[in-house]
Amino acid sequence: MNDQRVSNPLLFVVGCPRSGTTLLQRMLDHHPHLAVANDTHFIPRALLRAAPEQVANAVRGRAIPLDKVLIDSLLSYHRFHRLGVDPDEARAMAVDCSTYSDWIERLYTSFAVNQGKIYGGEKTPDYVRYMPLLQGLFPWAKFLHIIRDGRDVALSALDWAGPKKGPGRWELWEQDPVATCALWWRWQVEKGRIDARRLGAANHVEVRYEDLVEDPERELRRISAFLALPYSERMVRFHAGKTTSNPGKSAKSNWLPATPGLRDWRTQMRATDQALFQCIAGDTLKALQFPCTAQSIPPATRRRAKNSVEWWREFTDRRQKKARRSVGRTVERSI
């Protein structure tokens, strides 16, 4: 890779939450040339808060002017501190920047330098829904979309989600959490795969979680080649000196190495829930070549799936109408 001009953010790690994004982030963050921030969220959200009427321009690759409103929106975002850049220094960097992209590039370069590295990247799972916007802002950036069998994602999400995070925020959760997980996983994965066609193979690659934990070195060598970075064994040894064995903590909190079988839907998910998940998201599972083991779906399970899918259609329709009204009000105020 040519280091004469550093273009940051170099990469974005995206994917449905609970799919191994943190594992991949920790591995990449241990590369000697690369620092990967963890769940900052602010790049699209600051723009959506301060200038939603500019989002379409950003997606088209048009420069977004940097102004005080946008600067304040980003620096006041509650997760900005995760980048580890002093807000006063960040504000000073903005003085010579004419566009939002220029400023973000400087912020991520500062983040990398603070870690003693050259390149800076970002892991925010939800960015799987913002890839066209992010590519419009940073056409050089690479996207790593990590995908995990949705049934294992569901097992993890059932222990993690709540009223303020993940699929637990949706009203269907209280009625049918497994169906909610299936809809949530299908939505995120399909959105990412559709947008990947626009990004192209030069800027996007899929990473199978199961392959990553089965043979970390092989997958990390493939990822390193995609990023045009030299392979480093430090990535596989990201957990060295940090692993604990506290039974009350998660694999993430215990800093476990890449470990196959932490979740196993075949033995840990009830047969009726396996059938329900397959009934809702079976097409996505098959497209990704994950096995579909339910040979027949009971009528009661089909009704659960049908009701959940109908709820999803109504829910997404309401969201889209609300988004259109919000943008309309913003445009009216700017006239």
Secondary structure, DSSP 8 states (H G I E B T S, - for coil): ---SS--S--EEEE-STTSSHHHHHHHHHTSTTEEEEES--HHHHHHHHH-GGGHHHHHTT---B--HHHHHHHHTSTTGGGG---HHHHHHHHTT--BHHHHHHHHHHHHHHHTT-SEEEEE-GGGGG-HHHHHHH-TT-EEEEEE--HHHHHHHHHHH-BTTBGGGGSTHHHH-HHHHHHHHHHHHHHHHHHHHHHH-TTTEEEEEHHHHHH-HHHHHHHHHHHHT----TTTTTTTTTT----TTS-TTTTT--S-TTSS-HHHHS-HHHHHHHHHHHHHHHHHTT-----SS--HHHHHHHHHHHHHHHHHHHHHHHHHHHHHHHHHHHH-
